[in-house]
Amino acid sequence: MKPPRVHEEAALPMLLTVRRAVEVSGLSESEIYRRIRSGDIIRRKNGHSTFIETASLIAFIRNLPPG
C-alpha cells in the first residue's frame, strides 16, 4: 500500500495501531518496530496496547529519499 497523500492524512487518527501503521505506510511490522527503537517513529503505550503517532510516521516517510 502506498503512503497516504496529503488529503488522506486528515482522515487518519492521531494514533495508529502497529497493524494500521503497516497498512497505511507499506512498511513491514519489523521495520516499524526497528524505527521505533531508533527513535524515527514515536510510540505511545496505553496499557498493553502500542500505538504509533501518525504525525511521526508521516514525517518519517516524507524524509525518506526519493527513488
N, C-alpha and C positions, 0 to 999 in steps of 0.2 A: 504494500500500500504506500502511496506517495505521502510525503509530509503535508500537513494542512496548508491551504492557501490563506491569505490574509482574511478574506471574508468568512472563511470557515473557522478561524481561530476564535471569533466572538461567540461561536456556538459551543465551544469547549468549556467544561467546568474548570475552576481554578486548580483542582486536584484531579489526577487520573490514577486509577489503579495501574499496577505494573502491566497487567494484561492489556488494558486500554491504551497505555502508552506504547506498547509494542504494536498494536493495531494501527494507531494513527501515525506513528513515526516510521514504521518499516524496519526499525532496529530489532535485533533479537533480544530476548529476555536477558540472556547473559551479557549482552552489550549494555543494556540499560543498567544492570547491577554493576558492571565494570565502571561505567560513567558515574554512577552514584559514589562508588568508592574513591574515584579520582577527584570528586568534587565538581565535575562538569554539569551534573544534573542534581537538583536538590530533592531530597526525600523528606517526607513527613510521616510520622507514625501516629496512629490512633489505635491504642490497644495493641493488638497483634497485626493489624492491617497496615500495609505500606502503601503510601501514595506518592506520586510524583507531582511536583509543582509544574503545571502546564507551561508557565512563563519560562522556567529554566529549560524545559525540554525544547521549546520553540527557539530560545536563544542559542542552545547548543546546536540545533540543526542549522540555523541561519549562519553560524560561524564555521560550519564545515566548508572546506574548499570546494569550489565548483568543479564539475568534471565528470 
